[in-house]
Amino acid sequence: MNVFFQAVTGIVLLQLLFAIWNAAQLPKLGAAPGSQALSAKATASSRALSLSVLIPARDEADNIGDCLSSVLASSTGIIGMEIIVLDDSSTDGTGAIAAAAGSGVRVLKGRVLPEGWLGKSHACAQLAEAASGDWLLFLDADVRLQHGALQTALSAASAAGGGMITGFPRQMTGTWLERLVVPLMVFTIICHLPIPLVRGSRDPRFVAAHGGFILIHRDSYDSCGGHEAIRSELVDDMALARAVKRSGGTVTLMDVTEQVFMRMYHNARQVWNGYRKNIYAGIGRSPLLLLGVLIAYLSLYAVPTAAVLYYALSGQLSAALWPAAALLAGLAVKRTSDAAGRQPFWFCLLLPASMLCLSLIAVASWRGSRTRGGYEWKGRRYE
C-alpha cells in the first residue's frame, strides 16, 4: 500500500502547486484583465457607461428586500443606471416587497413559462428585453453588494471593453452541509480550470461562471443569442458563458469576493436539491466522466484519511506516514481554494467529509437524470 499512497501524495502535491499558481492568476474585480491594478482611465470612462441591474426572483420574499437595499446603497454616484426585478410567479409577496424598495426599482410581472424553456432563463430573457443599459448585470436575489461594488464592476467593464465578466461571490454558510459542500465550487475551479485560458482561449470548454453575478455587454449578449439560445440548459450560467465564447466574445473570470457575497442555501435540504439538480448536467451528463471524477476525488482526498485512522487505531504508526502525507497535502490544496473564496481556515479540515458528501449528491444527481421525476427546484420540475 505504500506505493499507492506515495503515488497519491505525489499527485496531490502536483495539484497543490497548480492550485497555488492558478489562484494567483485570478484578477480582482476592478482590475484590467492581465493586470492587478485598475487604471484611472478605466475608472473615468466607466462613468459614461449605462448599467442595467437585473434580478430574477421567484419566491424570494426573505431575500429580495436586503438584496435591493445593497444594490441601492452601492449605486450612489452612478449615472445612467436602472434596477429591474422580474417577479417570476411568486406566491410569497416577492413582487410587493420589491416594489416597496423605492422609486429606483422597476418590478415586472413574469409571463407564463413557455414549453421548452427553463424558469430562470425565461426570467432573465424578459429582463434583458426590458433593459436599456450598455451593460447588463444579472444578480440572484440572495446576492448582497458591498458599498462601491457597482462602480468597481463598471470600471472592470470599461477595462474589458465587452464580453462577459463573472465571478464566484463569497459564500456565507450556516449549516454543516453548507460548510461541507458549498465551498467545493471554488475548489473545482482552482484545482482544474487554468484561469488564464478562460479569457485567453477561444475554446468554450475553458469557461466558468456563477449565475449570481454575470456582467455582460449588451452587444455580446445579443450576439450570442442571450438566454433564448440556452433556454433549455439546466446549468444556465455555464451555458451562457460558452455561448459568448462561441460567438467570438470573451469571458473573464474575476475574484469578486471583496465586493459580492451571498448565502445560496439555508438548510441541508436546499443544499442537496440545489447540487443534485446541477452536478450531473454540469459535467455534460456523462456517467463515465462522473465515475472517473468520483474515483479520483475519493482516492486522493478521502482514502488517505481512512488509512490514517485505520493504521493509527491498529498501532501501525509507521504505515500511517505516507497516508498522513497525502492527507496533509490534500488539506493544503483545500486551504488554497478556501483562501481564494475567503472561507475560514478550519474549513480545509472538512475535506474528507466534503468529498463523501459530494459523492453522495453526485450519485443522486445521476439517478435523478434516469428517473421520470427528474429534479425539483422552487416548485418546478426539470429533467
Secondary structure, DSSP 8 states (H G I E B T S, - for coil): -HHHHHHHHHHHHHHHHHHHHHHHT--BTTS-TT-SS--HHHHHHHTT--EEEEEEESS-TTTHHHHHHHHHHHTTT-SSEEEEEEE-S-SSSHHHHHHTT-TTEEEEE-----TT--HHHHHHHHHHHH---SEEEEE-TTEEE-TTHHHHHHHHHHHH-SSEEE---EE---SHHHHHHTTHHHHHHHHHS-HHHHHH---TTS----TTEEEEEHHHHHHTTGGGGGTT-SSHHHHHHHHHHHTT--EEE-B-TTTEEE---SSHHHHHHHHHHHHHHHTTT-HHHHHHHHHHHHHHHTHHHHHHHHHHHTT-TGGGHHHHHHHHHHHHHHHHHHHHTT--GGGGGGHHHHHHHHHHHHHHHHHHHTSTT-EEETTEEE-
